[in-house]
């Protein structure tokens, strides 16, 4: 069990108590990745929550099945880290504060599940990497689309050689904006950018499914339809040079009409030397087209529980879907791509 003084620093969960005590720092972002998983996991409990801001309304949190009367609520995460004995923390603050809280948690010897981006500046990312390495704790980032069946099926198809060598990767993340967005979306310094917030998913699943690496990037982004959020980008495009000489492109937008049947419209296309894969996320479909066979839909595997998968690694049972190196590397790629968009130039990765 992690001591409140922060004396624990190890690669696996303690076994003497049989319980995993989870703390949640902040209530912004995808908190359901933790809260939805905890009730299904034996011996895992939500122990404490720290608000993003002292005046935050936590009524929605209290309705979650993971919440109980024994959960302590704090106005500030520093108080929670000082007073509670925890094993793992989820970090879901306004994005510019994720690195700050994760560094504090690492110094207490706690394993970390951070909302992405894990940092919004390259300087904060370097500080976070140093803190995690010094504490010898494990950090993962909520790039949970690796858990979704269509992307897992596409990755296996590539690994099985069904489309030959991946040459051209294209992807899309399109969202409804909704009636409003949180206050920190108004300033780029607090928001961090649409490329590292939404784009990190498509940038990740292009790389993860294809097995290719990014060498260079250029990008464009802007705000054309949401003047009340001047620091927010409602559209973006990123272009990559791949390690095999191929090309990857992703387009991002918050321009999906409110009348659309789903909140998001995620897509992936991998054109290879011997075939093409097309993923339509909203329809949960993967289409394979090759010269040898008629077009067909691929059979989909089961969904992976992101948090359970992370805890399984900490217990020494398996490797988590997202390595710590990937969590840091994808953040770095996205921050550099955002900076390339700001500068209007190419950047080496």
Buried (B, 14 or more C-beta within 10 A) or exposed (E): BBEBEBEBBBEEBBEEEEBBBBBBBBBBBBBEBBBBBBBEBEEBBBBBBBBBBEEBEBEEBEEBEBBEEEBBBBEEBEEBBBEBBBBBBBBBBBBBBBBBBBBBBBBBBBBBBBBBBBBBBEEBBBBBBEBBEEBEBBBBBBBBBBBBBBBBBBBBBBEEEBBBBBBBBBBBBBBBBEEEBBEBBBBBEBBBBBBBBBBBBBBBBBBBBBEBEBEBBBBBBEBEEBEEBEBBBBBBBBBBBBEEEBEBBBBBBBBBEEEEEEEBBBBBBBBBEEBBBBBBBBEEBBBBBBEEEEEEEBEBEEEBBBBBBBBBBBEEEEEBBBEBEBBBBBBBBBBBBBBBBEEEEEBEB
